[in-house]
Amino acid sequence: MSAVPEVVVEAFAIADSCARSDIETCCVPVEGSTHKLLKWNTQEVDRQDRQIVAKSLHYLDLRRLIQREPGAPHIVSFPEAAA
């Protein structure tokens, strides 16, 4: 098997970072979340940001880079940040 081209690895890293940044800048932090594990409310989004947040959430779900709160799937976190 051939190795994954470096450009593909870099493209995923950029896309991961951009999608995470969309959540962190467009969504409201959940009150009571800790510095080690911030949680984001993806329902409290300005109207003009809803489409980009939806696309970013879909991407992050596909990549399994977010964790959704049980019983409140609109609350998300980035679990590797707790490590």
C-alpha positions in Angstrom: 0.0 0.0 0.0 1.2 3.5 -0.7 1.5 6.2 1.9 -1.1 9.0 2.0 0.3 12.0 0.2 1.5 14.8 2.4 -0.9 17.2 0.8 -3.9 15.1 1.8 -2.6 14.9 5.4 -2.2 18.7 5.4 -5.6 19.2 3.9 -7.3 17.2 6.6 -5.4 19.1 9.3 -6.5 22.4 7.9 -10.1 21.3 7.5 -10.2 19.9 11.0 -8.8 23.2 12.4 -11.2 25.3 10.4 -14.3 23.4 11.4 -13.3 23.5 15.0 -12.6 27.2 14.8 -16.1 27.7 13.3 -17.7 26.0 16.4 -15.4 27.9 18.9 -16.1 31.3 17.3 -19.8 31.0 16.3 -21.2 29.0 19.2 -21.7 30.0 22.8 -19.7 28.2 25.5 -21.8 26.3 27.9 -22.0 27.8 31.4 -20.3 25.6 33.9 -18.0 23.8 31.4 -14.4 23.6 32.6 -11.3 25.1 31.1 -10.0 21.5 30.4 -13.2 20.5 28.6 -15.2 23.4 27.1 -18.6 22.6 25.8 -20.3 24.5 23.1 -24.0 25.2 22.5 -24.5 24.8 18.8 -28.1 26.0 18.9 -27.2 29.5 20.1 -25.8 30.7 16.8 -26.4 34.0 15.0 -28.6 33.6 11.9 -25.8 34.3 9.5 -23.6 31.6 11.0 -26.1 28.8 11.1 -25.2 27.2 7.7 -21.4 27.2 8.4 -21.9 25.8 11.8 -24.2 23.0 10.4 -21.5 22.2 7.8 -18.8 22.2 10.4 -20.7 20.0 12.7 -21.5 17.5 9.9 -17.8 17.4 9.0 -16.6 17.0 12.6 -19.2 14.2 13.1 -17.9 12.4 10.0 -14.4 12.7 11.3 -15.5 11.7 14.8 -13.7 14.8 16.3 -16.6 16.0 18.5 -18.5 14.4 21.3 -22.2 15.2 21.7 -23.7 15.5 25.2 -26.1 12.5 25.9 -29.7 13.8 26.0 -28.6 17.2 24.5 -26.9 16.6 21.1 -26.7 20.3 20.5 -24.0 20.5 23.2 -20.6 19.4 21.8 -17.1 19.2 23.0 -13.7 18.3 21.7 -12.7 15.4 23.9 -9.0 15.3 23.0 -8.7 18.7 24.6 -9.1 17.1 28.0 -6.0 14.9 27.5 
